[in-house]
Amino acid sequence: MSADALSRSPLHERHVALGAKFAAFGGWEMPLEYAGGGVIKEHTAVREASGVFDVSHLGKARVRGEGAAAFVNACLTNDLGRIAPGKAQYTLCCDESGGVVDDLIAYLVSDDEVFLIPNAANTASVVRLLTAAAPAGVTVTDEHSGWAVLAVQGPQSPEVLAKLGLPTPDDYMAFVPSGELIVCRTGYTGEHGYELVVPWSAAGEVWDSLIGAGVRPCGLGARDTLRTEMGYPLHGQDLSLDITPVQARSGWAVGWGKPAFWGRDALVAEKAAGPRRTLRGLELTGRGIPRGHMPVYAGESLIGETTSGTFSPTKKVGIALALLDTAAGISDGDLVEVDIRGRRTEARVVKPPFVQPSVR
């Protein structure tokens, strides 16, 4: 896709002024890293201080009408009955085979309103599926270009928001309105942090305030290294229409006791039978940087492939997530080999996260 065909954040010109290097992601042209920073400095800022990511490419959709929450609960995997209004929840939109159309965050506003944040490339699919299933009186609205999303992440993030007069909800996944914007204690880094859902037209003012408060701008490169260190899945790599939540060890985001959600029968059956492959963590014992779709061996047996891989700036080693055949009998602590461009490199099987999170 040409740069002219890509969507742009309302902060695009500010990113240009900061010397950002851009990349296409989910149909959007987004900053990968910034001049004077780079992935490692940006990653470290989030682990040790604070950083802000423009993630306005993320989708936004609103489901509204009598019984909207009950309707969403009958479609998506997690159980909205576990939370109260004012809380958000990680959940999955599956098809009838149990494959993952998207993973997303659901903000429970009230029994009659749910605000959804899907992934950029999947927003239209999620909105289309919900619209087709919605009962009379329930509307599903795509608000993708109505809101920007700024993720302020890192141990100093509460102090930063307080300095700007913004609320800092203490409970993980709690959200509160502040004027026209919403502050939610969520994130994709494993650090204490917040995501600000801001009206599109107000994004520049909020961004300028954060940068003025000394928060380092961070791109999607650092966002990827941070989430991989936590073992957080990325849709299209670690979750997909071909990778179910049971295989990806995301069953904690499934309300198994619910009577209905899309893909329930297939997922219940897979859980009972046991998945044929399971997502595991790999930590290289030597040099090398694994990437996605690299073969993984136990001896001479091909036992799976990596789904995500990167260099961990925190641990200073290569790390990866990999789908490994259950029949291979691999356990945490076992040694395997990753084929990195024709050279086999030893790795230890570990249970993510690769680093200890500050989020509780």
ABEGO torsion letter per residue (X at the ends): XBAAABBBBAAAAAAAAAGBBBBBBGGBBBBABBBGBEAAAAAAAAAABBBBBBAAABBBBBBBEBGAAAAAAAABABBAAABBBGBBBBBBBBBAAGBBABBBBBBBABAABBBBBBBAAAAAAAAAAAAAABBBGBBBBBAAAABBBBBBBEAAAAAAAAAAGBBBBABBGBBBBBEABBBBBBEAAGBBBBBBBBBAAAAAAAAAAAAAAGBBBBBAAAAAAAAAAAGBBBBGAABBAABBAAAAGAAAABBAABABBBGAAAAAAAAAAEBABBBBBBBBABBEBBBBGBBBBBEABBAEBBABBBBBAAAGBBBBBBBBBAAAGBBBGBBBBBBBGGBBBBBBBBBOBABBBABX
